[in-house]
Amino acid sequence: MKILVIIPCYNEQESIERVVENLKDKAPFADYLIINDCSTDNSEKILHDNKMNYISNPVNLGIGGGVQAGYLYAKQNDYDIAVQMDGDGQHDPKYLADVCRPVIDGIVDMAIGSRFIKKEGFQSSFMRRLGINIISFLIKILTGKKVYDVTSGYRACNRKLIDYFADNYADDYPEPEAIMKCVMNGFNVGEVPVIMEERHGGVSSIRSFKSAYYMIKVCLALIVDRISITKKAGK
């Protein structure tokens, strides 16, 4: 199967070279595409000088727009599996085959690499875990589906979801909304245990003072999505 790893990149000069080297070493069976989202540091120079596979967005689209560009590329180039992997070094590519396996076997449409199944490795901060648990609980209420690591950006999707996400992907911080839309549109979502590391460099887009705002914003977006999808289904 043709597998594409989509790596969103915004100011990841400290980690992106190591991420790609690690990916080539541990998952040589997969192609990769880095989406440089108008980085203001030396990320693009590093990508260019090292002849990495990348595209640069003409304007900053945020993580949602960047990832969607990757899905559009996967659709246009006829990939069977698309895998999202962060550019900060948190996602270990040695688990890439494990994340892809249930998708390849047709068990699920989307497999999420989850740090909260075996609870090994880096587990994030207390406040981040609290927010993740609240969002997970809300998704369970709205969809009936329990997903533990709802903000994990380590996930594999089949061809049907590649086609769907190429045209439909949330902006801002889209991971929970993508799960919501998948479940509500009849796609099967599952989780695979992985071990994650702390980011190798740069700064997270969700810092401590933004955690509460992020959680409120995502919860409201999920409720709006649920209402919108229900209305469309009733038409």
Legacy VTK file of the C-alpha trace (Angstrom):
# vtk DataFile Version 3.0
C-alpha trace
ASCII
DATASET POLYDATA
POINTS 235 float
0.000 0.000 0.000
1.119 3.561 -0.701
1.571 5.384 2.608
2.120 9.126 2.970
3.230 10.728 6.233
1.941 14.306 6.508
4.146 16.455 8.747
2.859 19.961 9.544
5.718 22.339 10.274
5.634 25.791 11.835
8.896 27.032 13.363
10.374 23.583 13.957
13.998 24.385 13.120
15.218 22.600 16.237
13.536 19.299 15.477
12.439 18.860 11.848
15.726 17.452 10.526
15.840 14.838 13.275
12.159 13.981 12.703
12.783 13.213 9.034
15.976 11.235 9.705
14.142 9.200 12.341
11.238 8.575 9.973
13.517 7.392 7.157
15.364 5.102 9.552
12.370 3.513 11.300
9.680 3.628 8.590
11.448 3.502 5.204
8.319 1.999 3.626
6.468 5.337 3.855
6.745 8.514 1.795
6.543 11.843 3.581
5.516 15.412 2.857
6.303 18.359 5.131
3.824 21.234 5.043
5.782 24.375 5.871
3.138 26.810 7.103
5.022 30.088 6.616
7.602 29.409 9.322
9.362 32.549 10.513
12.504 30.759 11.709
15.022 28.760 9.633
12.722 25.785 9.051
12.303 26.368 5.316
16.049 26.856 4.809
16.689 23.549 6.590
14.088 21.819 4.427
15.554 23.291 1.250
19.231 22.727 2.092
18.591 19.093 3.076
16.473 18.450 -0.029
13.535 17.257 2.033
10.119 16.655 0.495
8.096 19.734 1.349
5.682 22.358 0.163
5.310 25.866 1.570
1.921 27.452 2.004
1.672 30.947 0.456
-0.012 32.186 3.643
-0.197 30.839 7.179
-3.199 28.502 7.317
-2.786 27.104 10.817
-2.445 23.425 11.603
-5.855 22.567 10.146
-5.160 24.159 6.775
-1.673 22.690 6.695
-2.871 19.165 7.363
-5.677 19.546 4.840
-3.091 20.512 2.203
-1.381 17.211 2.981
-4.609 15.263 2.543
-5.239 17.033 -0.756
-1.760 16.002 -1.923
-2.437 12.409 -0.797
-5.704 12.357 -2.737
-4.186 13.809 -5.891
-1.312 11.320 -5.783
-3.455 8.251 -5.092
-2.190 7.247 -1.653
-3.934 4.416 0.196
-3.016 5.554 3.719
-2.242 9.026 5.076
-0.564 9.376 8.464
-0.373 12.607 10.423
2.806 13.052 12.425
3.909 16.180 14.299
7.104 17.967 13.332
8.253 18.522 16.926
9.606 15.025 17.578
6.892 13.815 19.965
5.729 11.031 17.645
8.060 8.034 17.352
7.923 6.556 13.825
8.743 3.105 15.172
5.009 2.920 15.980
3.958 3.995 12.492
3.363 0.438 11.288
1.301 -0.272 14.424
-0.853 2.809 13.848
-1.379 1.866 10.198
-2.115 -1.826 10.795
-5.816 -1.627 11.823
-6.444 0.715 8.879
-4.691 -1.587 6.424
-6.619 -4.563 7.831
-9.918 -2.711 7.363
-10.766 -2.730 11.071
-11.052 1.057 11.320
-11.072 4.046 8.980
-8.929 6.090 11.374
-6.434 4.774 13.926
-5.178 7.215 16.560
-1.844 6.744 18.283
-2.822 7.051 21.947
-0.510 7.700 24.893
-3.302 7.048 27.407
-4.001 3.353 26.795
-0.872 1.924 28.419
0.031 5.274 30.027
3.719 4.958 29.276
6.122 7.684 28.217
5.378 11.409 28.200
1.826 12.012 29.448
1.634 15.821 29.049
0.992 18.303 31.872
-1.779 17.964 34.441
-3.792 20.837 32.968
-3.491 19.472 29.447
-4.598 16.006 30.615
-7.550 17.547 32.442
-8.622 19.371 29.290
-8.184 16.232 27.191
-10.335 14.231 29.611
-13.098 16.846 29.509
-13.079 16.941 25.695
-13.030 13.126 25.592
-16.057 13.022 27.912
-17.924 15.538 25.752
-17.255 13.557 22.563
-18.567 10.450 24.336
-21.776 12.312 25.259
-22.250 13.768 21.771
-21.390 10.670 19.724
-21.467 7.657 22.012
-17.828 6.955 21.077
-15.108 6.897 23.737
-11.747 8.141 22.517
-9.055 8.677 25.134
-6.349 10.677 23.342
-8.588 13.121 21.485
-5.835 15.683 20.824
-3.259 13.236 19.493
-1.945 14.367 16.124
-0.540 10.884 15.424
-3.194 9.164 13.313
-3.610 7.089 10.167
-6.538 7.322 7.740
-7.704 5.189 4.839
-8.516 6.302 1.303
-12.131 7.144 2.127
-11.039 9.550 4.848
-8.281 10.975 2.663
-10.980 11.949 0.175
-13.203 13.320 2.937
-10.485 15.344 4.697
-9.180 16.757 1.414
-12.480 18.675 1.236
-13.517 18.819 4.919
-11.057 19.622 7.692
-11.435 21.896 10.683
-9.255 24.969 11.182
-7.352 25.978 14.312
-6.850 22.890 16.559
-8.741 20.289 14.553
-7.932 16.925 16.121
-11.052 16.612 18.344
-13.342 18.009 15.626
-11.957 15.522 13.100
-12.868 12.670 15.461
-16.337 14.105 15.959
-16.993 14.490 12.235
-15.651 11.018 11.478
-17.920 9.311 13.987
-20.981 11.380 13.050
-20.453 10.634 9.359
-20.267 6.890 9.864
-16.490 6.362 9.864
-14.988 3.923 12.339
-12.369 5.362 14.725
-10.044 3.359 16.965
-6.913 3.808 19.067
-3.518 2.128 19.140
-1.140 2.380 22.124
2.040 4.378 21.466
4.729 5.983 23.567
5.304 9.676 22.962
8.201 11.920 23.895
8.404 15.537 24.951
8.815 17.918 22.026
12.450 18.256 20.945
12.299 22.023 20.500
10.147 25.021 19.702
7.031 26.064 21.585
3.652 24.358 21.691
0.761 26.260 20.116
-1.273 25.498 23.258
0.612 27.029 26.160
-0.560 26.884 29.768
-2.362 30.207 29.797
-4.255 29.161 26.662
-5.317 25.742 27.933
-8.633 26.868 29.456
-9.453 28.991 26.397
-8.586 26.095 24.109
-10.798 23.677 26.041
-13.798 26.052 26.022
-13.339 26.837 22.338
-13.098 23.169 21.344
-16.102 22.171 23.467
-18.243 24.884 21.856
-17.038 23.875 18.392
-17.932 20.237 19.060
-21.438 21.150 20.189
-21.938 23.339 17.111
-20.635 20.526 14.888
-23.057 18.083 16.494
-26.010 20.395 15.882
-24.905 21.128 12.308
-24.434 17.478 11.382
-27.773 16.538 12.933
-29.548 19.260 10.939
-27.934 18.115 7.701
-28.905 14.519 8.402
-32.517 15.589 8.966
-32.802 17.287 5.584
LINES 1 236
235 0 1 2 3 4 5 6 7 8 9 10 11 12 13 14 15 16 17 18 19 20 21 22 23 24 25 26 27 28 29 30 31 32 33 34 35 36 37 38 39 40 41 42 43 44 45 46 47 48 49 50 51 52 53 54 55 56 57 58 59 60 61 62 63 64 65 66 67 68 69 70 71 72 73 74 75 76 77 78 79 80 81 82 83 84 85 86 87 88 89 90 91 92 93 94 95 96 97 98 99 100 101 102 103 104 105 106 107 108 109 110 111 112 113 114 115 116 117 118 119 120 121 122 123 124 125 126 127 128 129 130 131 132 133 134 135 136 137 138 139 140 141 142 143 144 145 146 147 148 149 150 151 152 153 154 155 156 157 158 159 160 161 162 163 164 165 166 167 168 169 170 171 172 173 174 175 176 177 178 179 180 181 182 183 184 185 186 187 188 189 190 191 192 193 194 195 196 197 198 199 200 201 202 203 204 205 206 207 208 209 210 211 212 213 214 215 216 217 218 219 220 221 222 223 224 225 226 227 228 229 230 231 232 233 234
